Amino acid sequence: MNSLIKGKIFFVGAGPGDPSLLTVKAAKILSKADVVITDRLVSSEIISEYVNSAAHIIPVGKQGGSSASKSQHWISALLVQMAQKFSIVVRLKGGDVSLFSNILDELETIIAAGIPYEIIPGITAASGAAAYTGIPLTARNYATGVRILTYYADSAINDNAWKELARFDDTLVFYMTGKSLKHAVYKLLEAGADADTPFVVVEQATTPNQHVHQFILEDFLYNHHDTNFISPSLVIIGKVAALYEQFAWLPNNSNRSPFFKSLREFTGPTSLLTSIQNIFHVSRV
């Protein structure tokens, strides 16, 4: 190990929102942490109830369109700096660390620096949203499997892939697609999808502010395309979405207010965000 390295980095999944979904192992590591570098989509209750009260809390993002979010290069450099000064450094990410996070960039950086690490999984948003809406993603006679996807640009999924997806043999779960959902629906219909295919958009899944919108493809495209969804939102498309009304057990919260604080509103036991550059000499990239 690099002689300059003092600590170990733990990549921890915080789950989709409900703090009680945090794993026991994650809670144990957080209780011992010297530093917690956290994304925005982590329940404030996890920070206040499970993190070592003496730990430094460093919020870094990710929040689209916010200047308070740190660049990935900056975060990766911060991890190295923290491992040189502290014994237990936690990189806390919403959901699970392996799905649609930038863990690859961070792993490459710390491996190059010779820093030991451990990865602790969390409940991902797909599992959380499925459980808290009562939608079995791979229900027998409804789906043969599930596809976990994201769609943010026309080039993200090619035309042949859209044709395969439009058959809906599998349930489709889209992360980070709320703003581009109209175009995703258009691509599915263009690829031959049944116009009456049901889907749901689950806002802030597993939190007290969870709100579920129900649609069918064609109706959404022509009548609901200007709908703004609160982040984070997850989209479940396929035959299983029709089971929501039958098996939903959590009441829909019609208030539709944000559960996760913006970065500028973040509070924790100790925040170093304003002084991090002076104290730890971390350069912006």
C-alpha positions in Angstrom: 0.0 0.0 0.0 1.1 3.6 -0.7 3.0 4.8 2.5 1.1 8.1 2.3 -2.2 6.3 2.7 -3.6 6.2 6.2 -7.1 4.9 5.7 -9.6 2.8 3.8 -12.5 3.9 1.6 -15.9 2.3 2.0 -18.3 2.7 -0.9 -21.7 2.5 0.7 -25.2 2.3 -0.8 -27.7 4.3 1.3 -30.8 2.8 -0.3 -33.6 4.7 -2.2 -34.8 7.0 0.5 -36.5 5.3 3.4 -33.7 5.4 6.1 -34.9 2.1 7.6 -33.8 0.4 4.4 -30.2 1.0 5.2 -28.3 -2.3 5.6 -26.9 -3.3 9.0 -23.4 -3.4 7.6 -23.7 0.1 6.2 -25.0 1.4 9.5 -22.0 -0.1 11.4 -19.5 1.5 9.0 -21.2 4.9 9.2 -21.0 4.7 13.0 -17.2 4.4 12.8 -16.6 6.9 9.9 -14.2 9.8 10.2 -15.4 11.3 7.0 -18.6 10.8 5.0 -18.6 12.1 1.4 -22.3 12.0 0.5 -24.5 12.5 -2.6 -27.6 14.6 -2.3 -30.0 11.6 -2.7 -29.4 10.3 0.8 -31.9 10.7 3.5 -30.9 13.4 6.1 -32.1 10.9 8.8 -29.3 8.5 7.8 -26.8 11.3 8.3 -28.2 12.4 11.6 -29.0 9.0 13.1 -26.4 6.6 11.8 -23.2 8.6 11.1 -20.6 9.0 13.8 -21.4 12.4 15.5 -17.7 13.5 15.2 -17.5 12.7 11.5 -16.9 15.3 8.9 -19.9 15.4 6.5 -19.0 16.6 2.9 -22.0 16.9 0.5 -20.8 16.8 -3.1 -23.9 16.3 -5.3 -25.3 15.1 -7.6 -28.0 17.7 -8.4 -28.6 18.5 -12.0 -28.2 22.2 -12.8 -26.7 23.1 -9.4 -23.4 24.9 -9.2 -23.0 23.4 -5.7 -22.4 19.9 -7.3 -18.8 19.0 -7.5 -17.2 17.6 -10.6 -16.3 13.9 -10.7 -12.6 14.8 -11.0 -12.9 16.9 -7.8 -14.7 14.1 -5.9 -12.1 11.5 -7.0 -9.3 13.8 -5.9 -11.1 14.4 -2.6 -11.3 10.7 -1.9 -7.5 10.4 -2.2 -6.9 13.4 0.1 -9.3 12.0 2.7 -7.6 8.6 2.7 -4.3 10.3 3.4 -5.6 11.9 6.5 -8.3 9.7 8.0 -8.7 6.0 8.8 -12.3 5.3 7.7 -13.6 7.3 4.7 -17.1 6.6 3.5 -18.3 7.4 0.0 -22.1 7.4 0.5 -24.3 7.1 -2.6 -28.1 6.9 -3.0 -29.5 3.5 -3.9 -26.9 0.9 -4.7 -23.4 2.0 -5.5 -23.1 -0.2 -8.7 -26.2 1.1 -10.6 -25.9 4.4 -12.4 -23.3 5.9 -10.1 -19.8 7.1 -11.0 -18.1 4.4 -8.9 -16.0 3.3 -11.9 -14.2 6.7 -12.1 -13.7 6.7 -8.3 -12.4 3.1 -8.2 -9.9 3.8 -11.0 -8.6 6.8 -9.1 -8.2 5.1 -5.7 -6.7 1.9 -7.2 -4.1 4.0 -9.0 -3.3 5.7 -5.6 -3.0 2.3 -3.9 -5.9 2.9 -1.5 -7.7 -0.2 0.0 -11.4 -0.2 -0.3 -14.6 -2.1 0.2 -18.0 -2.0 -1.5 -21.2 -2.3 0.5 -24.3 -2.7 -1.6 -27.6 -0.9 -1.0 -31.2 -1.4 -2.1 -31.5 0.1 -5.5 -34.3 2.4 -6.6 -35.8 -0.3 -8.9 -36.2 -2.7 -6.0 -37.4 0.0 -3.6 -40.0 1.4 -6.1 -41.3 -2.1 -7.0 -41.8 -3.0 -3.3 -43.3 0.3 -2.3 -45.8 0.2 -5.2 -46.6 -3.5 -4.9 -45.5 -4.1 -8.5 -43.7 -7.4 -9.0 -41.2 -6.6 -11.8 -40.9 -10.2 -13.0 -44.5 -11.5 -12.3 -45.2 -14.8 -13.9 -47.2 -14.5 -17.2 -46.4 -10.7 -17.2 -42.7 -10.6 -17.8 -39.8 -12.9 -18.4 -37.3 -10.5 -16.9 -36.5 -6.9 -16.2 -34.3 -4.4 -18.0 -32.7 -1.6 -16.0 -32.0 1.4 -18.3 -31.5 5.1 -18.6 -32.4 7.3 -21.5 -31.1 10.8 -21.8 -30.2 11.2 -25.5 -31.4 9.9 -28.8 -28.1 8.0 -29.3 -28.3 6.2 -25.9 -30.4 3.3 -27.4 -30.2 2.3 -31.1 -33.3 1.6 -33.2 -32.9 -2.2 -33.2 -32.7 -2.1 -29.4 -35.9 -0.1 -29.3 -37.7 -2.7 -31.4 -36.6 -5.4 -28.9 -37.7 -3.3 -25.9 -41.0 -2.5 -27.5 -42.1 -6.1 -27.4 -42.3 -5.9 -23.6 -41.2 -9.5 -23.0 -39.3 -7.8 -20.1 -40.4 -5.1 -17.8 -38.5 -1.9 -18.5 -37.2 0.2 -15.6 -35.8 3.6 -16.6 -33.6 5.6 -14.2 -33.0 9.4 -14.7 -35.4 9.6 -17.6 -38.1 11.9 -16.3 -37.1 14.9 -18.4 -36.8 12.8 -21.6 -39.7 10.5 -21.0 -41.8 11.9 -23.8 -39.2 11.0 -26.3 -38.6 7.6 -24.8 -42.4 6.9 -25.1 -42.3 8.1 -28.7 -39.4 5.8 -29.6 -41.2 2.8 -28.1 -44.4 3.6 -30.1 -42.3 4.2 -33.2 -40.7 0.8 -32.7 -44.1 -1.0 -32.6 -45.1 -1.0 -28.9 -48.7 -1.6 -28.1 -50.3 1.9 -27.6 -52.2 0.6 -24.5 -49.1 -0.6 -22.6 -49.3 0.7 -19.0 -46.6 2.4 -17.1 -46.0 4.3 -13.9 -43.7 7.1 -12.8 -42.7 6.8 -9.2 -41.6 10.0 -7.7 -39.3 9.8 -4.6 -39.8 6.1 -4.1 -39.9 4.7 -0.6 -40.0 8.2 1.0 -43.0 9.7 2.8 -43.4 11.9 -0.3 -43.8 9.0 -2.8 -46.2 9.8 -5.5 -47.2 7.4 -8.3 -48.5 8.6 -11.7 -50.3 6.1 -14.0 -50.3 6.3 -17.8 -50.6 4.3 -21.0 -48.1 5.0 -23.7 -50.3 6.7 -26.3 -52.3 8.8 -23.8 -49.1 10.0 -22.2 -47.6 11.0 -25.5 -50.5 13.1 -26.6 -52.1 14.3 -23.4 -49.5 14.4 -20.6 -46.2 15.2 -22.3 -45.7 18.4 -20.3 -45.8 16.7 -16.9 -42.9 17.7 -14.7 -41.8 15.0 -12.3 -40.0 15.5 -9.0 -36.5 14.1 -8.9 -35.7 11.3 -8.3 -38.3 9.6 -10.4 -38.3 6.0 -11.7 -40.3 4.8 -14.7 -41.7 1.2 -14.8 -43.1 0.3 -18.2 -44.7 -3.0 -19.1 -47.6 -5.4 -18.4 -46.7 -5.5 -14.6 -47.5 -1.8 -14.2 -51.2 -2.7 -14.5 -50.8 -4.5 -11.1 -50.2 -1.3 -9.2 -53.9 -0.6 -8.4 -54.4 -4.1 -7.2 -51.3 -4.4 -4.9 -50.5 -0.9 -3.9 -50.2 -0.7 -0.1 -48.6 2.7 0.4 -51.0 5.7 0.1 -50.1 8.2 -2.6 -48.8 11.5 -1.2 -50.6 14.2 -3.2 -48.5 17.0 -1.7 -45.6 16.3 -4.1 -43.0 18.3 -2.3 -39.3 17.5 -2.5 -38.0 15.0 0.1 -34.3 15.4 -0.5 -32.8 18.7 0.4 -30.9 20.7 -2.2 -27.1 20.9 -1.7 -27.4 24.5 -0.5 -29.8 23.4 2.2 -27.7 20.4 3.4 -27.0 20.2 7.1 -25.1 17.6 9.0 -23.2 17.1 12.3 -20.1 18.9 10.8 -20.0 20.4 7.3 -16.7 21.1 5.6 -18.1 22.1 2.3 -17.2 25.9 2.6 -13.8 25.3 4.0 -12.7 22.1 2.4 -10.2 23.7 -0.1 -8.4 25.7 2.6 -8.2 22.8 5.1 -7.4 19.9 2.8 -5.9 21.7 -0.2 -8.1 19.9 -2.7 -7.8 21.5 -6.1 -10.8 22.0 -8.4 -10.4 20.2 -11.7 
